[in-house]
């Protein structure tokens, strides 16, 4: 049965651990998927070996970090995307996460918005042919990503509407959007068809989901009730020395 389910970002939760250690801990936590950031700086054969030995899926990874708001970098972005699509096929993942770049202070915002849309329109045929979904990521600029172009989810959804491809959506990072705008359940539920992936962390601190002000069980319940059948990446830095207990508790929220 297809249903909403958790994935663990091993680059953050198990930072500094080997692929073997991270994958074994994820499996022991009753979670069946992992994700990570860059594929180009990893031994993919070793990663896949550890993933398969622990019967895990890879839910997502990033495409190369090239600005979409800078039209001068369009060809470089598309080159990186082609390489990332090849990596995604090797990893058997259907989601590539894309940041969009920092705001260019000497270029009108409308021009940067158009560059972003045009770049994604150029990317769409590559993604549609490969059967892979690219998700663009709004980030908060108050704490973690000062100067980033795309901050609010409503602008991200406008970009998705303008691009108009079933293979280009938003990764809705619940932690970032709590900081940037709040209204989490309303913004998620009313735009669920434009969301391809989620990220989650506690706020403040970007630590375990059990810590802070975000009521994750209720948010996950609302997402599940929409029929969304993708993943939420647990992307945080644990305060506890052994993350498995907190991950196991989060996994239990998806059994309800």
C-alpha positions in Angstrom: 0.0 0.0 0.0 1.3 3.4 -0.9 1.4 5.7 2.1 3.2 8.7 3.6 6.4 7.4 5.2 9.6 8.6 6.8 13.2 8.7 5.5 16.4 9.5 7.4 18.9 12.0 6.1 22.1 10.2 7.0 24.3 13.3 6.2 22.8 15.1 9.2 21.4 12.5 11.6 24.4 10.2 11.3 27.0 12.8 10.4 30.5 11.3 10.6 29.2 7.7 10.6 30.0 5.2 7.9 27.3 4.1 5.5 27.2 0.7 7.2 26.7 2.2 10.6 24.1 4.7 9.4 22.1 2.2 7.4 22.1 -0.4 10.2 20.9 2.2 12.7 18.1 3.4 10.4 16.9 -0.2 9.9 17.0 -0.8 13.6 14.8 2.2 14.0 12.0 0.6 12.0 12.4 3.1 9.1 12.8 1.8 5.6 14.4 4.6 3.7 17.4 7.0 3.7 18.3 10.1 1.8 21.4 12.4 1.6 22.6 15.5 0.0 25.4 15.4 -2.6 25.9 12.1 -4.5 29.1 13.4 -6.2 31.2 13.4 -3.0 30.3 9.8 -2.0 31.4 6.3 -2.9 28.0 5.3 -4.4 28.9 1.6 -4.7 29.7 1.5 -1.0 26.5 3.4 -0.2 24.3 1.1 -2.3 25.9 -2.0 -0.8 25.0 -0.8 2.7 21.6 0.3 1.6 20.8 -3.1 0.1 22.3 -5.1 2.9 19.8 -3.4 5.2 16.9 -3.6 2.8 16.5 0.2 2.6 15.2 2.4 -0.2 16.8 5.7 -1.2 14.1 8.3 -1.1 16.0 11.3 -2.5 19.3 13.1 -3.0 20.3 16.5 -4.4 21.2 17.7 -7.8 24.4 19.7 -8.2 24.3 23.1 -6.5 24.2 25.6 -9.4 22.1 28.7 -9.2 18.8 28.7 -11.2 18.2 32.5 -10.7 21.4 33.3 -12.6 20.6 32.9 -16.3 24.3 32.9 -17.1 24.6 29.5 -15.3 21.7 27.8 -17.1 23.9 25.5 -19.2 25.9 24.5 -16.1 22.8 23.8 -14.2 21.4 21.5 -16.9 24.7 19.7 -17.2 24.7 19.0 -13.5 21.1 17.9 -13.7 21.9 15.4 -16.5 24.7 14.0 -14.3 22.3 13.9 -11.3 19.6 12.0 -13.3 22.2 9.4 -14.2 23.1 9.1 -10.5 19.5 8.9 -9.5 18.9 6.0 -11.9 21.9 4.2 -10.4 20.5 4.8 -6.9 16.9 3.9 -8.0 15.5 7.1 -6.5 12.7 9.1 -8.1 13.4 12.4 -6.3 16.1 15.0 -6.9 16.2 18.0 -4.5 17.3 21.4 -6.0 18.1 24.6 -4.3 17.7 27.6 -6.5 20.5 29.9 -5.5 21.1 33.2 -3.6 19.4 36.4 -4.5 21.4 38.5 -7.0 21.6 42.0 -5.6 22.3 43.7 -8.9 19.5 41.9 -10.9 15.7 42.7 -10.5 13.8 40.1 -8.6 11.3 39.6 -11.5 14.3 38.8 -13.8 15.6 36.2 -11.4 12.1 34.7 -11.0 11.9 34.4 -14.8 15.3 32.8 -15.0 14.2 30.3 -12.4 11.1 29.4 -14.3 12.9 29.3 -17.7 15.6 27.0 -16.2 13.0 24.6 -14.8 11.1 24.6 -18.1 14.4 23.6 -19.8 14.9 20.9 -17.2 11.4 19.5 -17.5 11.8 17.3 -20.7 14.9 15.7 -19.2 13.0 14.8 -16.0 9.9 13.7 -17.8 11.9 11.4 -20.0 13.7 9.9 -17.0 10.6 9.5 -14.9 12.3 11.5 -12.1 10.7 14.4 -10.1 12.8 17.5 -9.3 11.7 19.3 -6.1 12.8 22.9 -5.5 13.4 24.0 -1.9 12.4 27.2 -0.2 14.6 27.9 2.8 14.4 30.3 5.7 16.6 33.4 5.6 16.2 34.5 9.2 18.4 31.8 10.8 20.0 29.4 8.3 20.2 30.8 4.8 20.6 34.5 4.8 20.5 35.9 1.2 18.7 32.9 -0.3 16.3 33.7 -3.1 13.3 31.5 -2.4 11.9 31.8 1.1 8.1 31.5 1.1 6.1 28.5 -0.1 3.5 30.7 -1.9 6.2 31.9 -4.3 7.5 28.3 -4.7 4.0 27.2 -5.7 3.7 30.1 -8.2 6.9 28.8 -9.8 5.4 25.3 -10.1 2.3 26.7 -11.7 4.4 28.7 -14.2 6.5 25.7 -15.1 3.5 23.4 -15.4 5.3 20.0 -15.4 4.2 17.0 -13.4 7.9 16.3 -12.8 8.7 19.6 -11.1 7.3 20.2 -7.6 8.3 21.6 -4.2 10.1 20.0 -1.2 8.2 21.5 1.7 10.6 21.7 4.6 8.4 22.0 7.6 11.2 23.4 9.8 12.1 26.1 7.3 8.5 27.1 6.7 7.7 27.3 10.4 10.4 29.9 10.7 9.5 31.8 7.5 5.7 31.8 7.6 3.9 29.4 9.9 0.4 28.3 8.9 1.9 24.9 8.2 -1.1 22.6 7.8 -3.1 25.1 5.8 -0.3 25.8 3.4 0.5 22.1 3.0 -3.0 20.7 2.6 -4.1 23.4 0.1 -1.1 22.8 -2.1 -0.5 19.1 -1.7 -0.6 18.4 -5.4 2.4 20.7 -5.9 4.5 19.0 -3.2 6.8 16.1 -4.0 8.7 15.6 -0.8 8.9 16.9 2.8 11.7 17.6 5.2 11.3 17.9 9.0 13.3 19.0 12.1 12.4 20.4 15.5 12.3 24.2 15.9 14.1 26.0 17.5 17.4 24.2 17.1 16.9 21.9 14.1 17.2 18.9 16.4 14.8 15.9 17.1 11.2 16.3 16.0 10.1 15.7 19.6 11.8 18.9 20.7 10.4 22.4 20.2 7.2 24.0 19.1 6.1 22.0 16.0 3.4 19.5 16.6 4.6 16.9 14.1 2.1 14.1 14.9 -0.8 16.4 13.9 1.0 17.7 10.8 1.8 14.2 9.7 -1.8 13.2 10.3 -3.0 16.1 8.1 -0.5 15.1 5.3 -1.6 11.4 5.5 -5.3 12.4 5.2 -4.6 14.1 1.9 -3.5 10.8 0.4 0.1 11.9 -0.1 2.2 8.8 -0.6 5.8 10.1 -0.7 8.4 10.6 2.0 9.3 13.1 4.7 13.0 13.3 5.2 14.1 13.6 8.8 16.8 16.1 8.3 18.2 17.3 11.7 21.2 17.1 14.0 20.4 15.0 17.0 21.1 16.1 20.6 21.0 12.6 21.9 24.2 10.5 21.4 22.1 7.5 20.2 19.5 8.7 17.6 17.8 5.4 17.3 15.3 5.9 20.1 13.9 9.2 18.8 13.8 7.8 15.2 11.8 4.7 16.4 9.3 7.0 18.1 8.9 9.0 15.0 8.4 5.8 13.0 5.5 4.9 15.3 3.7 8.0 14.4 3.2 6.6 10.9 1.5 3.5 12.1 -1.6 5.3 13.4 
